[in-house]
Amino acid sequence: MFSLNQKGVAPVFVLIAGFGLVAFFLLSSSAPFKDKLFAQLFPKPVSQAASEPIPVPDTTPPIVSITNPQNGATVKKNSTVLIAAKASDNVAVSKVEFYIGDSLKCLVLTPNSSGQYSCSWNVPKPARRTYSITAKAYDPSGNSAKQIINVTAR
């Protein structure tokens, strides 16, 4: 039928037979390596999103501690008191808010040179009044923690 001395006929025949064999394996349900062969010939594209790690949300709140004045301290009426707090977090501290009672007194974004967050408070003139001081720390994920102390003006 075909002779090997006709140029190009034998290679074309081998190529056609090869494609037929591949088609048989792909279409035949009895082919034992069909899925493996198909996966090698037509690999599924790998999405970059699948190869990137999924970030774990930060659910750990910061830790905050008022270092000045001390809880239960007496402060001089009509004076300026430095309120100071230490704050830390597993990621970062984004801000610390200081409240006198329910009123926001200061919003501090960066610690001072000693690593504390601080705020100046002008103590009102009336004596024998108790004030609550709150330091509330936040992290970039919005987690927060607070500490409340009480001081008395004399």
C-alpha positions in Angstrom: 0.0 0.0 0.0 2.6 2.6 1.1 6.3 2.2 0.6 8.9 3.7 2.7 10.7 5.1 -0.3 7.9 7.5 -1.0 9.1 10.7 0.8 6.9 12.0 3.5 4.2 9.2 3.3 5.4 7.1 6.2 5.9 10.0 8.6 2.4 11.3 7.8 1.0 7.8 8.4 2.8 7.5 11.8 1.5 11.0 12.7 -2.1 10.1 11.8 -1.8 6.8 13.7 -0.4 8.6 16.7 -3.3 11.1 16.8 -5.8 8.3 16.4 -4.2 6.5 19.4 -4.4 9.6 21.6 -8.0 10.2 20.5 -8.8 6.6 21.4 -7.3 7.0 24.9 -9.1 10.3 25.5 -12.5 9.0 24.3 -12.4 5.5 25.6 -13.8 5.0 29.1 -11.9 1.7 29.4 -8.5 3.5 29.0 -6.8 3.1 32.4 -4.7 6.2 32.2 -7.2 8.5 30.5 -7.6 11.0 33.3 -3.8 11.2 33.9 -3.1 11.6 30.2 -5.8 14.2 29.7 -4.5 16.1 32.7 -1.0 16.1 31.3 -2.1 17.2 27.8 -4.6 19.8 29.0 -3.5 21.1 32.5 -5.9 23.3 34.4 -4.6 26.9 34.8 -3.3 27.7 38.3 -4.8 30.9 39.6 -2.4 33.2 41.4 -5.0 33.8 44.1 -4.9 30.1 45.1 -1.1 30.2 45.5 -1.2 33.3 47.8 -1.7 32.6 51.5 -5.0 33.7 52.9 -4.4 36.4 55.6 -5.5 35.5 59.1 -7.7 38.2 60.6 -6.3 40.0 63.7 -8.8 39.4 66.5 -6.4 40.1 69.4 -7.1 43.3 71.2 -4.3 45.6 72.4 -3.2 45.9 76.0 -3.4 49.3 77.7 -2.4 50.4 81.2 -2.6 53.9 82.7 0.8 54.7 84.3 0.0 58.2 85.6 -1.8 59.2 87.7 -2.3 56.1 89.8 -5.8 54.7 90.5 -7.2 56.4 93.6 -4.7 59.2 93.5 -5.4 62.8 94.7 -4.8 65.5 92.1 -4.5 69.2 92.8 -7.6 71.2 91.7 -6.9 73.9 89.1 -3.6 72.2 88.0 -2.4 70.5 84.9 -1.9 66.7 85.2 -0.1 64.6 82.7 -2.1 61.4 82.0 0.2 58.7 80.6 -0.5 55.1 79.4 1.4 52.2 78.0 -0.2 50.3 75.1 0.9 47.3 73.1 -0.5 44.9 70.5 0.5 41.8 68.6 0.4 43.8 65.3 0.5 47.6 66.2 -1.2 50.2 68.2 -3.0 52.7 65.9 -4.2 55.2 68.5 -4.9 55.8 72.1 -7.9 57.9 73.3 -8.1 59.5 76.7 -11.4 60.3 78.3 -12.4 62.3 81.4 -15.8 60.9 82.4 -17.5 60.3 79.0 -15.8 63.2 77.2 -12.9 62.6 74.8 -10.0 64.7 76.0 -7.1 63.6 73.7 -6.5 61.4 70.7 -2.9 60.3 70.5 -1.5 58.5 67.4 2.1 58.1 68.3 3.9 57.4 71.6 6.3 59.9 73.2 10.1 59.3 73.4 9.6 57.0 76.5 7.2 54.8 74.5 4.1 56.0 76.4 1.0 57.8 75.1 0.3 61.0 77.0 -2.3 63.8 77.4 -2.4 67.0 79.5 -5.5 67.5 81.6 -6.5 70.8 83.3 -8.1 69.7 86.5 -11.2 71.8 87.2 -11.4 74.2 90.2 -14.1 72.4 92.3 -12.5 70.3 95.1 -13.6 67.0 96.5 -14.8 65.7 93.1 -13.9 62.3 91.8 -13.1 61.9 88.1 -12.8 58.8 86.0 -10.0 58.7 83.5 -10.1 56.2 80.6 -7.4 55.2 78.3 -8.7 53.2 75.2 -6.2 51.7 72.8 -7.0 50.5 69.2 -5.1 48.4 66.7 -5.3 48.7 62.9 -8.1 46.0 62.8 -10.3 48.0 65.1 -9.8 45.8 68.1 -9.8 47.9 71.3 -9.1 47.6 75.1 -9.5 50.1 77.9 -8.5 50.8 81.4 -10.5 53.1 83.7 -9.1 54.7 86.9 -10.5 57.2 89.4 -8.8 60.3 90.9 -10.0 62.9 93.3 -9.4 66.6 93.1 -8.4 68.4 96.4 
